[in-house]
Amino acid sequence: MRRLNIYDILFWVFFILAIIMGLWYLFGDSPTLEQALLVLIIGLLFKMQSQIISNSKDVDILKLKFGKIEHSFIKIADDFKSMKRVKK
């Protein structure tokens, strides 16, 4: 299970707040439509930031694995070069 970070928590707080403000706008006519949408947009921005951080961690893991593969290919190339020198 994925651990909740601060961005996920903020997303849910702003999402619930957006629902409350949307209902308040529909039934109480107190906040303007722009204010209600602004809270929803801020919540979505926090969700996007959470996804970006998660994706960047995955990319860092892939970079590390590709670095290891590159090192293995370099080692294989050096082995072939050494075998070629021995044959001459």
N, CA, C and O of each residue as an XYZ file, in Angstrom:
352
protein
N       0.844     -1.185      0.000
C       0.000      0.000      0.000
C       0.882      1.238      0.000
O       1.886      1.301      0.710
N       0.501      2.207     -0.793
C       1.277      3.431     -0.903
C       1.099      4.308      0.320
O      -0.007      4.456      0.841
N       2.192      4.882      0.767
C       2.147      5.743      1.935
C       1.610      7.127      1.564
O       1.957      7.661      0.511
N       0.786      7.697      2.399
C       0.254      9.030      2.138
C       1.329     10.071      2.445
O       1.971     10.026      3.495
N       1.512     10.993      1.530
C       2.422     12.093      1.812
C       1.604     13.364      2.033
O       0.375     13.338      1.964
N       2.276     14.448      2.294
C       1.587     15.697      2.635
C       0.720     16.191      1.486
O      -0.327     16.794      1.722
N       1.141     15.946      0.238
C       0.364     16.405     -0.912
C      -0.955     15.644     -1.036
O      -1.981     16.220     -1.398
N      -0.919     14.349     -0.735
C      -2.163     13.572     -0.769
C      -3.134     14.047      0.303
O      -4.337     14.158      0.063
N      -2.605     14.322      1.476
C      -3.453     14.808      2.571
C      -4.059     16.159      2.210
O      -5.250     16.389      2.420
N      -3.232     17.055      1.663
C      -3.741     18.368      1.260
C      -4.769     18.247      0.142
O      -5.747     18.995      0.111
N      -4.552     17.305     -0.778
C      -5.538     17.096     -1.834
C      -6.885     16.742     -1.238
O      -7.896     17.334     -1.618
N      -6.928     15.794     -0.316
C      -8.208     15.379      0.263
C      -8.845     16.494      1.078
O     -10.067     16.644      1.079
N      -8.022     17.281      1.774
C      -8.565     18.407      2.538
C      -9.221     19.412      1.597
O     -10.345     19.854      1.838
N      -8.516     19.773      0.523
C      -9.069     20.741     -0.417
C     -10.236     20.164     -1.214
O     -11.156     20.900     -1.572
N     -10.217     18.874     -1.494
C     -11.321     18.251     -2.209
C     -12.593     18.290     -1.365
O     -13.666     18.631     -1.863
N     -12.467     17.943     -0.098
C     -13.630     17.996      0.803
C     -14.098     19.439      0.972
O     -15.297     19.715      0.992
N     -13.141     20.351      1.092
C     -13.490     21.765      1.200
C     -14.195     22.262     -0.062
O     -15.111     23.080      0.024
N     -13.779     21.777     -1.228
C     -14.421     22.167     -2.485
C     -15.846     21.638     -2.551
O     -16.742     22.329     -3.036
N     -16.061     20.427     -2.070
C     -17.422     19.882     -2.046
C     -18.302     20.705     -1.114
O     -19.444     21.025     -1.443
N     -17.761     21.041      0.048
C     -18.523     21.857      1.004
C     -18.852     23.216      0.409
O     -19.984     23.688      0.517
N     -17.862     23.850     -0.223
C     -18.104     25.166     -0.816
C     -19.063     25.087     -1.995
O     -19.863     25.997     -2.212
N     -18.985     23.985     -2.766
C     -19.918     23.814     -3.875
C     -21.352     23.664     -3.381
O     -22.278     24.252     -3.940
N     -21.525     22.869     -2.328
C     -22.866     22.728     -1.753
C     -23.343     24.037     -1.128
O     -24.520     24.389     -1.214
N     -22.416     24.743     -0.503
C     -22.744     26.045      0.100
C     -23.178     27.024     -0.986
O     -24.107     27.808     -0.790
N     -22.492     26.973     -2.147
C     -22.849     27.850     -3.264
C     -24.245     27.500     -3.794
O     -25.046     28.390     -4.082
N     -24.526     26.203     -3.920
C     -25.823     25.783     -4.455
C     -26.984     26.116     -3.520
O     -28.035     26.576     -3.967
N     -26.790     25.882     -2.228
C     -27.907     26.030     -1.289
C     -27.870     27.317     -0.476
O     -28.922     27.827     -0.090
N     -26.675     27.856     -0.207
C     -26.586     29.031      0.652
C     -26.289     30.310     -0.092
O     -26.523     31.403      0.424
N     -25.759     30.180     -1.334
C     -25.442     31.322     -2.176
C     -24.472     32.290     -1.508
O     -24.584     33.502     -1.686
N     -23.519     31.761     -0.740
C     -22.569     32.636     -0.075
C     -21.268     32.819     -0.864
O     -20.948     33.955     -1.214
N     -20.498     31.760     -1.164
C     -19.272     32.007     -1.940
C     -19.609     32.161     -3.421
O     -20.633     31.663     -3.891
N     -18.749     32.847     -4.138
C     -18.970     32.962     -5.579
C     -18.534     31.670     -6.253
O     -17.841     30.850     -5.651
N     -18.933     31.495     -7.480
C     -18.574     30.298     -8.232
C     -17.058     30.207     -8.398
O     -16.489     29.118     -8.328
N     -16.407     31.344     -8.618
C     -14.959     31.362     -8.795
C     -14.244     30.911     -7.525
O     -13.234     30.212     -7.601
N     -14.750     31.299     -6.375
C     -14.131     30.884     -5.120
C     -14.268     29.377     -4.920
O     -13.323     28.718     -4.486
N     -15.419     28.842     -5.229
C     -15.628     27.400     -5.096
C     -14.734     26.631     -6.065
O     -14.156     25.607     -5.702
N     -14.623     27.124     -7.296
C     -13.760     26.460     -8.279
C     -12.286     26.598     -7.927
O     -11.499     25.687     -8.181
N     -11.911     27.721     -7.350
C     -10.523     27.945     -6.962
C     -10.069     26.912     -5.934
O      -8.949     26.408     -6.018
N     -10.913     26.598     -4.982
C     -10.567     25.592     -3.980
C     -10.399     24.222     -4.645
O      -9.484     23.476     -4.297
N     -11.265     23.892     -5.589
C     -11.149     22.624     -6.313
C      -9.862     22.588     -7.133
O      -9.171     21.570     -7.146
N      -9.534     23.666     -7.807
C      -8.319     23.726     -8.624
C      -7.075     23.596     -7.756
O      -6.127     22.909     -8.137
N      -7.063     24.241     -6.605
C      -5.919     24.125     -5.704
C      -5.749     22.676     -5.248
O      -4.629     22.171     -5.174
N      -6.854     22.018     -4.946
C      -6.782     20.602     -4.573
C      -6.231     19.741     -5.689
O      -5.423     18.845     -5.445
N      -6.661     20.006     -6.915
C      -6.150     19.244     -8.058
C      -4.670     19.513     -8.299
O      -3.940     18.617     -8.721
N      -4.223     20.728     -8.037
C      -2.793     21.034     -8.169
C      -1.967     20.234     -7.168
O      -0.885     19.752     -7.505
N      -2.458     20.088     -5.958
C      -1.748     19.275     -4.972
C      -1.704     17.812     -5.402
O      -0.699     17.132     -5.191
N      -2.784     17.329     -6.003
C      -2.806     15.946     -6.493
C      -1.803     15.765     -7.622
O      -1.109     14.749     -7.671
N      -1.715     16.725     -8.525
C      -0.744     16.648     -9.621
C       0.676     16.657     -9.075
O       1.527     15.909     -9.556
N       0.942     17.491     -8.080
C       2.274     17.550     -7.481
C       2.638     16.214     -6.842
O       3.783     15.771     -6.928
N       1.672     15.580     -6.208
C       1.900     14.270     -5.605
C       2.265     13.246     -6.670
O       3.169     12.434     -6.470
N       1.566     13.281     -7.800
C       1.852     12.343     -8.888
C       3.221     12.613     -9.509
O       3.931     11.677     -9.876
N       3.589     13.873     -9.625
C       4.892     14.219    -10.197
C       6.013     13.711     -9.310
O       7.005     13.178     -9.806
N       5.866     13.868     -8.012
C       6.887     13.385     -7.083
C       6.997     11.867     -7.160
O       8.099     11.319     -7.149
N       5.863     11.193     -7.238
C       5.864      9.735     -7.343
C       6.546      9.287     -8.637
O       7.329      8.337     -8.630
N       6.253      9.960     -9.731
C       6.859      9.609    -11.018
C       8.348      9.888    -11.032
O       9.109      9.128    -11.632
N       8.783     10.964    -10.382
C      10.208     11.275    -10.385
C      10.987     10.239     -9.588
O      12.137      9.951     -9.918
N      10.382      9.669     -8.542
C      11.047      8.594     -7.803
C      11.204      7.365     -8.687
O      12.241      6.703     -8.657
N      10.169      7.057     -9.477
C      10.254      5.923    -10.394
C      11.316      6.149    -11.451
O      12.030      5.216    -11.820
N      11.432      7.367    -11.943
C      12.443      7.687    -12.954
C      13.843      7.553    -12.364
O      14.755      7.087    -13.047
N      14.027      7.951    -11.116
C      15.333      7.804    -10.472
C      15.724      6.333    -10.353
O      16.887      5.979    -10.546
N      14.759      5.484    -10.036
C      15.034      4.046     -9.956
C      15.425      3.509    -11.330
O      16.356      2.712    -11.446
N      14.713      3.948    -12.373
C      15.046      3.504    -13.730
C      16.433      3.983    -14.157
O      17.168      3.245    -14.814
N      16.793      5.208    -13.790
C      18.130      5.717    -14.121
C      19.209      4.852    -13.479
O      20.223      4.545    -14.106
N      18.985      4.464    -12.233
C      19.943      3.622    -11.536
C      20.072      2.266    -12.225
O      21.183      1.764    -12.393
N      18.962      1.674    -12.621
C      18.997      0.369    -13.277
C      19.654      0.448    -14.651
O      20.416     -0.442    -15.027
N      19.361      1.511    -15.403
C      19.999      1.668    -16.709
C      21.494      1.920    -16.559
O      22.281      1.499    -17.407
N      21.891      2.600    -15.491
C      23.314      2.800    -15.228
C      24.018      1.474    -14.994
O      25.141      1.270    -15.458
N      23.362      0.575    -14.278
C      23.943     -0.750    -14.037
C      24.039     -1.541    -15.329
O      25.030     -2.235    -15.559
N      23.015     -1.444    -16.180
C      23.038     -2.148    -17.462
C      24.152     -1.594    -18.346
O      24.858     -2.349    -19.014
N      24.303     -0.287    -18.344
C      25.374      0.336    -19.131
C      26.735     -0.157    -18.662
O      27.608     -0.463    -19.474
N      26.908     -0.232    -17.355
C      28.177     -0.713    -16.798
C      28.425     -2.164    -17.227
O      29.561     -2.534    -17.523
N      27.378     -2.980    -17.261
C      27.518     -4.376    -17.686
C      27.931     -4.457    -19.153
O      28.784     -5.271    -19.507
N      27.341     -3.626    -20.009
C      27.723     -3.631    -21.422
C      29.163     -3.176    -21.616
O      29.876     -3.707    -22.467
N      29.582     -2.213    -20.842
C      30.974     -1.755    -20.935
C      31.919     -2.885    -20.530
O      32.962     -3.092    -21.150
N      31.537     -3.609    -19.482
C      32.352     -4.737    -19.035
C      32.426     -5.822    -20.103
O      33.493     -6.390    -20.336
N      31.300     -6.115    -20.754
C      31.280     -7.119    -21.821
C      32.140     -6.655    -22.990
O      32.873     -7.458    -23.568
N      32.067     -5.385    -23.346
C      32.883     -4.859    -24.443
C      34.365     -4.970    -24.112
O      35.168     -5.312    -24.980
N      34.738     -4.685    -22.863
C      36.136     -4.824    -22.459
C      36.590     -6.278    -22.525
O      37.727     -6.559    -22.904
N      35.709     -7.198    -22.158
C      36.044     -8.626    -22.252
C      36.274     -9.035    -23.703
O      37.215     -9.773    -23.995
N      35.426     -8.563    -24.614
C      35.620     -8.876    -26.030
C      36.927     -8.286    -26.553
O      37.628     -8.924    -27.339
N      37.251     -7.077    -26.121
C      38.506     -6.461    -26.562
C      39.704     -7.253    -26.057
O      40.679     -7.452    -26.781
N      39.621     -7.704    -24.807
C      40.737     -8.485    -24.262
C      40.841     -9.832    -24.971
O      41.953    -10.312    -25.190
N      39.723    -10.456    -25.338
C      39.753    -11.718    -26.068
C      40.330    -11.513    -27.475
O      41.022    -12.384    -28.004
N      40.041    -10.372    -28.062
C      40.542    -10.075    -29.406
C      42.070     -9.909    -29.371
O      42.764    -10.339    -30.293
N      42.587     -9.286    -28.305
C      44.028     -9.086    -28.166
C      44.739    -10.417    -27.960
O      45.847    -10.612    -28.461
N      44.118    -11.324    -27.233
C      44.748    -12.626    -26.965
C      44.851    -13.434    -28.251
O      45.837    -14.145    -28.440
N      43.876    -13.349    -29.132
C      43.894    -14.116    -30.377
C      44.988    -13.649    -31.324
O      45.478    -14.446    -32.125
N      45.383    -12.398    -31.260
C      46.396    -11.872    -32.197
C      47.733    -12.320    -31.821
O      48.709    -11.980    -32.489
